[in-house]
């Protein structure tokens, strides 16, 4: 069984990190936060020998969902043509409203209104199995009410969306945001993970749980 790997594309007006997770030697890939131009994401992965089998959303802000519908449509056309299962998008159940309302997900203010729906709504602690990988949902409300992170324990990876950044945390001045809730989520849900856990945020560079414990000024370190 090959190691679990993570790749990154930086996309859209906010330079959002779109990740793809895969097991070495496998053609199956899981996309996290398709930021924009979903058809291009699909084409790039297909060109490199990957087949999209699932899409994960850390939260519903425009710069993380603009590419969802195009990516899902392209992936499902491929799945239908090759006899594979339909590709589903997953999001936290508490994010359902924000995903669907352009004013709440800030796409209206950004000049390109967008409302989307996930196919599967998940809850805190739920495990998703895709591409022979077990991915745990960690609900981390604060940046948005239904924000979450995805933890792949086997690989020691955490995809944190806009919850936790290198030496920073997500902004909380958009609808459903709360700084107090966000800091509590990080302290209680993320800082308990092994210190060597690699953190892959929605923007900027990767970090680790141990580093953020020591140097993140928002967490009282």
Order of alpha helices (4+ residues) and beta strands (2+ residues): beta-beta-beta-alpha-beta-alpha-alpha-beta-alpha-beta-beta-beta-beta-beta-beta-beta-alpha-beta-beta-alpha
